[in-house]
Amino acid sequence: MEETVSGCREQDIDATYLVISAQIQDDVSIVISKLAEDYDLIIMGHCKYEKIYKFLRNSVAENLITHL
């Protein structure tokens, strides 16, 4: 991330990033949406799950989209 941000700054592009690690009891997608109110882009990783698991549980990314 630092290398990418440095490359952006060299081209006069204002770029920042924020990494937060926390253990919370609340809905993660709601917490992320509140933290990201002032940002233009959210990049999230994902894991590939079996179809039945995905059917039973929505992903954080999918839930985040509905909160934004």
C-alpha positions as CSV (number, residue, x, y, z in Angstrom):
1,M,0.0,0.0,0.0
2,E,2.8,2.4,0.9
3,E,4.4,1.9,-2.5
4,T,1.1,2.6,-4.3
5,V,0.4,5.7,-2.2
6,S,3.9,7.0,-2.9
7,G,3.4,6.5,-6.6
8,C,0.2,8.4,-6.5
9,R,1.8,11.3,-4.6
10,E,4.6,11.5,-7.2
11,Q,1.9,12.1,-9.8
12,D,0.2,14.8,-7.6
13,I,-2.7,12.4,-6.7
14,D,-3.9,12.8,-3.1
15,A,-4.0,9.2,-1.8
16,T,-4.3,7.9,1.7
17,Y,-5.2,4.6,3.2
18,L,-6.4,3.3,6.5
19,V,-6.0,-0.1,8.0
20,I,-8.2,-0.9,11.0
21,S,-8.1,-4.2,13.0
22,A,-10.6,-4.7,15.7
23,Q,-12.8,-7.3,17.4
24,I,-16.4,-6.0,17.5
25,Q,-19.8,-7.3,18.4
26,D,-21.7,-5.1,16.0
27,D,-22.4,-5.7,12.4
28,V,-19.1,-5.3,10.6
29,S,-20.6,-3.8,7.5
30,I,-22.3,-1.0,9.5
31,V,-19.1,-0.2,11.3
32,I,-17.2,0.0,8.0
33,S,-19.8,2.2,6.4
34,K,-19.6,4.6,9.3
35,L,-15.8,4.7,9.2
36,A,-15.7,5.1,5.4
37,E,-18.1,8.1,5.1
38,D,-15.3,10.5,4.1
39,Y,-13.6,8.1,1.7
40,D,-14.2,7.7,-2.1
41,L,-13.1,4.1,-2.4
42,I,-13.2,0.9,-0.3
43,I,-11.1,-2.1,-1.3
44,M,-11.9,-5.4,0.4
45,G,-10.6,-8.9,0.1
46,H,-12.7,-11.9,0.1
47,C,-12.6,-15.7,0.6
48,K,-14.2,-18.3,-1.6
49,Y,-16.7,-20.3,0.3
50,E,-18.8,-23.3,-0.5
51,K,-22.1,-22.4,-2.1
52,I,-24.2,-23.6,0.9
53,Y,-22.1,-21.3,3.2
54,K,-22.7,-18.3,1.0
55,F,-26.4,-19.1,0.8
56,L,-26.7,-19.2,4.6
57,R,-24.6,-16.1,5.3
58,N,-24.2,-13.0,3.2
59,S,-20.7,-11.5,2.7
60,V,-19.5,-8.4,4.5
61,A,-18.9,-6.8,1.1
62,E,-22.5,-7.5,0.0
63,N,-23.9,-6.1,3.2
64,L,-21.6,-3.0,3.0
65,I,-23.0,-2.2,-0.5
66,T,-26.6,-2.1,0.9
67,H,-25.5,0.2,3.8
68,L,-23.8,2.7,1.5
